[in-house]
Amino acid sequence: MLELAHSISVSWVRKGDGHLLAVGDDTFINDGRFQAHKIAASDTWTLQIRAVQPADAGDYECQVSSNEPKISRIVHLRPVEPIVDIKGAPDMYVKNGSPVTLHCQISSFLISPTYVEWRHNGSLLAQVKNHQYHPKGNGESNWIVGAITDDEGRTTVLARVGNDSLQLTLALPSVSPEDSGQYLCSPSNMAPVSASLHVVIGEHPAAMQHGDNGRDRPSSQLAIVICSVFISLLSLAISDYWRCFHILSRPTQ
């Protein structure tokens, strides 16, 4: 955006490839996201880029032609992409009856979400609004924004951990098979992310990654059988070899 007291022509140029984007109110790029216009009743000219993408990063030059020497100004555009991440995703294995805390980190945002939600298998568990945060008072760098505890004893806490970073936690006091499924962390103005929680009963979590209830055992047994047959055939071949050797080496009469 550029403010002018007197102007004749205002042009926008993308410095990376030298592409002339606009002159006045006329746009010269085959991309509907770009639009140049003059704000009514003012000397302010604006180049608007909707739905900014990482490829739009770079320098943009505003050139003003008048009777005086040309005036120009370069603006550097650096798109910032928010990051939403659940620690331990995509799959987490926990023992039945154990306490579990899910951590969702939201960072690198320019506009803070107005609220953040936890959803379990599509159903809303908790929605915490991003109110003005308050210091915890114990010298730590985290600030509690909001906290909710439901009738099941599940506690959801939203905390600010930096100028552009939030952390949403969900504490499950004692998990059961009903707690298994997909958990979705969904900020109001960002794409949600998910993680799957698997509650294991009477079996080591690592075993779950290769199949439940011994479904991988037939393949293991088949491998043992094949190996045994191979060893038997090898022993038989060696026995035949030595029998043949003794016959050939026997002195003739």
C-alpha positions, 0 to 999 in steps of 0.5 A, a space after each residue: 500500500 502506498 500513499 501519494 499526494 500527486 500521482 500520474 501512474 502507479 504500477 506493481 512489479 514482481 521483482 523475482 521474475 519482472 512480471 508487471 502485475 498491475 497499472 492503475 486499476 488494471 491487472 496484468 496477471 492471469 491469477 484472480 488472487 491479485 487485484 490492484 485498486 485505489 482507495 476511494 477519496 484518498 491517494 492510497 494504492 493497494 495491491 491485494 493478494 488473496 489466499 497467499 501461498 508459499 510461492 508468493 514469497 519475494 519482493 514486490 515493487 510499487 513504481 510511481 511515474 510523475 513529472 518528477 523523478 520516478 518514485 519506487 518502494 520495494 516490499 518483501 512478502 514472507 508468507 507464514 504458515 501456521 503449524 498444528 501438531 499433536 505429540 506422538 501422532 499419528 498412533 499412540 498405544 497406551 495400557 488400559 487404566 493408565 492416565 494419558 495426556 494429549 498435547 497439541 502444539 499450535 505455533 507460527 501464526 500471525 492471527 491467534 485462533 479465537 478458540 481451540 477444540 478437542 474432538 473424539 471420533 467426531 464428537 466435541 469433547 471441549 472448546 476453550 476460548 482464547 481469552 486474554 491470558 494471565 500469568 501463572 504466578 510461579 515464574 514459568 513462561 506459560 500462561 493459562 488461557 482457559 481450562 475445562 473439566 467435564 463430568 468424566 474427569 477429563 481436563 482440557 487446558 489452553 496455555 500460551 507458551 510464546 507470542 505466536 504459540 499455544 498449547 492445548 492439552 487433554 488429560 484423561 485420568 484413566 483410559 478404557 477401550 471406549 477412549 480409543 479412536 481418533 482425537 482431533 485438535 482443531 483451532 478456529 482459523 487453521 486446518 485441524 490435525 488428528 492422532 489415533 489412540 489405541 488402548 491395549 488390554 493384556 498385550 504389549 503395545 508393540 504387538 498391536 502394530 503387527 496385528 491383534 490376537 495373534 493374527 501374525 502367527 500363521 505366517 511365523 509358523 509357515 516360515 518355521 515349517 519352510 525352514 525345517 523342510 529346507 534343513 531336512 532336504 539339505 541333510 538328505 543331500 549331504 547324506 547322498 553325497 557321502 554315500 556316492 563318494 564311498 561307492 566311487 572310492 571303493 577299490 575294484 576287484 
